[in-house]
Amino acid sequence: MAVTGFFHAGVTVRDMDVSLRFYRDGLGLPQRFDRLIEADYLREVLGLDFWAIRAVYLDVPGGAVIELLEYQGIERLPAASRPCDFGGGHLCLYVDDIAEMTRRLLEAGGRARSAGPVAITEGPNAGATSVYLLDPDGYAVELFERRP
């Protein structure tokens, strides 16, 4: 028995169209599909009584997927947290121009936790650059530009 690969990371969103401006348009991730799911098996798997889920798959280079989920027909509450709060999470994506990507994501409704990209000055990633952004719902997305 072993882990055989990585399929997707799921992010629950408040408004799919707003989130698509950030993830699809801002990050430039190709959209695989956008569908409304009304499957009983999902209600059982998740242990929730909702009407439907609007699901969008976005392809990440290398084979992974970001799954955006907008639940419908159930009370929804914000779950934003600080990076130090347990139970929180983030996505980290390699980028080739962190300054330009940060600018695009800020224009697409994101917010940065720092004034901009920060140079990593020590450890195994010294020479690289990183920035933590928050998507329109407050979920953390880290951009990471490898050292030259």
C-alpha positions in Angstrom: 0.0 0.0 0.0 1.5 3.4 -1.0 0.6 6.9 -2.2 0.8 6.8 -6.0 0.4 10.4 -7.0 -1.2 13.8 -6.4 -4.6 14.5 -8.0 -6.0 17.9 -6.9 -6.2 20.5 -4.2 -9.7 21.8 -3.5 -10.6 25.4 -2.6 -14.1 26.3 -1.5 -15.2 29.7 -2.9 -18.0 32.1 -2.2 -18.5 33.3 -5.8 -17.1 31.2 -8.7 -17.0 34.0 -11.2 -15.0 36.2 -8.9 -12.6 33.3 -8.1 -12.2 32.4 -11.7 -10.9 35.9 -12.4 -8.1 35.2 -9.8 -7.3 31.5 -10.5 -8.0 31.1 -14.2 -7.5 34.6 -15.6 -4.9 35.9 -13.0 -2.8 32.7 -12.7 -3.5 31.8 -16.3 -4.5 28.2 -15.5 -6.4 26.4 -18.2 -10.0 25.4 -17.3 -10.7 21.7 -17.8 -14.4 21.9 -17.0 -17.2 23.9 -15.2 -20.1 21.8 -14.1 -23.0 21.7 -11.7 -22.9 18.5 -9.6 -26.1 17.2 -7.9 -24.8 13.8 -7.0 -26.1 11.9 -3.9 -22.8 10.2 -3.4 -21.2 13.6 -2.7 -23.7 14.4 0.0 -22.9 11.1 1.6 -19.1 11.4 1.2 -19.1 15.0 2.6 -21.8 14.4 5.2 -23.6 17.6 4.1 -27.1 18.3 2.9 -26.6 20.8 0.0 -28.5 21.3 -3.3 -25.5 21.2 -5.7 -21.9 22.1 -6.1 -20.5 24.2 -9.0 -17.1 22.6 -9.6 -14.4 24.0 -11.9 -11.1 22.1 -12.6 -8.1 24.1 -13.5 -5.0 22.4 -14.8 -1.6 23.1 -13.2 1.5 22.4 -15.3 2.9 19.0 -14.2 -0.4 17.2 -13.9 -2.0 18.5 -10.8 -5.5 20.2 -10.6 -6.9 23.0 -8.6 -10.6 22.2 -7.9 -12.7 25.2 -7.1 -16.0 24.4 -5.4 -19.0 26.7 -4.9 -21.6 25.0 -2.6 -25.3 25.8 -3.3 -28.4 25.4 -1.1 -26.6 25.2 2.3 -25.4 27.8 4.8 -21.8 28.8 4.2 -19.4 30.6 6.5 -16.0 32.1 5.9 -13.0 29.9 6.9 -10.1 32.3 6.4 -7.1 31.9 8.7 -3.6 33.2 9.2 -0.7 31.0 8.0 0.1 30.2 11.7 -3.5 28.9 12.5 -3.8 25.2 12.6 -6.2 23.6 10.2 -5.4 26.3 7.6 -3.7 25.6 4.3 -2.3 27.1 1.2 -1.3 26.3 -2.3 2.2 26.9 -3.5 2.8 27.4 -7.2 6.0 27.8 -9.1 6.1 30.9 -11.3 8.6 32.3 -13.7 8.0 36.0 -13.1 6.9 36.5 -9.5 6.7 40.3 -9.8 4.4 40.3 -12.8 2.3 37.4 -11.5 1.8 39.3 -8.2 0.7 42.4 -10.0 -1.8 40.4 -12.1 -3.3 38.7 -9.1 -3.6 41.9 -7.1 -5.5 43.3 -10.1 -7.7 40.1 -10.1 -8.8 40.7 -6.6 -6.0 39.2 -4.6 -4.3 40.7 -1.5 -0.7 40.3 -0.5 0.5 39.6 3.1 3.7 41.5 2.4 4.6 44.6 0.5 5.6 42.4 -2.5 7.7 39.4 -3.3 10.4 38.6 -0.7 13.9 37.2 -1.4 14.6 34.0 0.5 18.0 34.6 2.2 18.8 31.3 4.0 18.1 27.6 4.0 17.7 25.2 1.1 15.7 27.8 -1.0 18.1 30.7 -0.5 18.2 32.8 -3.7 14.5 32.1 -4.5 11.7 34.6 -4.1 8.3 34.0 -2.5 5.0 35.9 -1.8 1.9 34.9 0.0 -1.3 36.2 -1.6 -4.9 35.8 -0.4 -7.5 34.9 -3.0 -10.8 36.9 -3.1 -12.1 34.7 -0.2 -8.9 34.9 1.9 -7.4 31.5 1.0 -3.6 31.7 0.8 -1.8 31.1 -2.5 2.0 31.2 -2.3 3.9 32.1 -5.4 7.5 30.7 -5.6 10.1 31.8 -8.1 13.1 29.4 -8.1 16.6 30.8 -7.7 18.2 31.7 -11.1 
